[in-house]
Structures are given as C-alpha cells and as structure tokens.
Amino acid sequence: MYDAIEGGNVNLLERQVLMFEIDEENENFKEIEDKDVPTEELLNSSSIIIIVDPLDNVIWIWEGKKAGIRKKFIATQSAPKIRDSYGIDFKIMTVDEGDEPPEFKEIVGLEEN
C-alpha cells in the first residue's frame, strides 16, 4: 500500500492520506495506525474504509460489496464528522468495490485491470 504508485514517486505516506476503519462497537470510525497493512487486506468485501486525501480535498468512503447496511449507515454518519475535522471544503465521495474511479485507484495504489 505504501509502495510508490506506478508512473510516479508519490505514495500514501507522502500524500499524508489518512485511513479510517469502522468501529462497530462504538458506531464510528477509528484511524488505521498500522501503515504496513496491505491495501488488499483493508479493502476487503465486508469492510468500509474512509480515506482522507488532503491533497485533493476529498473524503472517500469505500464500500465493499458485502458490507452491511449498519456499516454503511455508520459511514454515512461518520464521514461528515471526519470531514469537519479537516476542512469543510472537502468533498465526500462514495466508491463501490469494483467500480473505483482512476483517481481513487491512484491514491490507494490499486493497479488498473
């Protein structure tokens, strides 16, 4: 996940992208602090991950195909709170697994198929 992105030398750490995972018990998201976790592990079909990209002022909500409605509800409620802590000018974008736009793939280091 933190390897250089193909076609450039930018990586997630250099972009200072923050990632949050769901904390169902507390019904919110917590920051992912283990920066060595591979993208494939984080972006699994049953998870929802919120990614803050301060370079482009975007909050991405990535929703796995098997993520439950409760998780989606928590993400919808949490994303504006996360956004407000970084800046109200951030856009919130929802991304479904398998339908990721190129700019999202670049940020998280997913390869084009």
Secondary structure, DSSP 8 states (H G I E B T S, - for coil): --S--TTSS--HHHHT-EEEEEETTTTEEEE---TTS-HHHHS-TT-EEEEEETTTTEEEEEE-TT--HHHHHHHHHHHHHHHHHH-TT-EEEEEETT---HHHHHHHT----
